Amino acid sequence: MVSSLCLASLGPGPCLIGPIGTGELLIILFLVVLFFGPKRLPEVAEAVGKSVRRFREASRDVKNEIESSTEKKPGITEGKDKQG
């Protein structure tokens, strides 16, 4: 089964705009080449790639931090307060 790319969704629900097809991708690529020019396109692609990589690393770090903070730690009893 082929999954489609949804750009405007408010969560796991349905797409608000619809999937991007081949024609739309070609138009976007044409506009990027027109805007940046063929000489700067490799620089732009590299910058976008680095940004995506940093975003994924940051997302993974946040996910790992949340998972490690919610793990049960030995020696801590849940639901009992030792102050009283």
TAKATA-V259796 format. One record per residue. RES is the residue in one small letter. D_CENTER is the distance of its C-alpha to the mean C-alpha in whole Angstrom. Layout:
res: [RES:RES]
d_center: [D_CENTER:D_CENTER]
This chain:
res: [m:v:s:s:l:c:l:a:s:l:g:p:g:p:c:l:i:g:p:i:g:t:g:e:l:l:i:i:l:f:l:v:v:l:f:f:g:p:k:r:l:p:e:v:a:e:a:v:g:k:s:v:r:r:f:r:e:a:s:r:d:v:k:n:e:i:e:s:s:t:e:k:k:p:g:i:t:e:g:k:d:k:q:g]
d_center: [22:19:16:16:13:13:12:14:13:14:13:14:17:18:17:18:19:19:17:17:20:22:24:21:19:22:23:20:21:24:23:21:24:26:25:24:27:27:28:25:22:22:21:19:17:17:16:13:12:13:11:8:10:10:7:6:10:10:8:10:13:12:12:15:17:17:18:21:22:22:24:28:30:34:36:35:36:34:36:39:40:42:43:46]
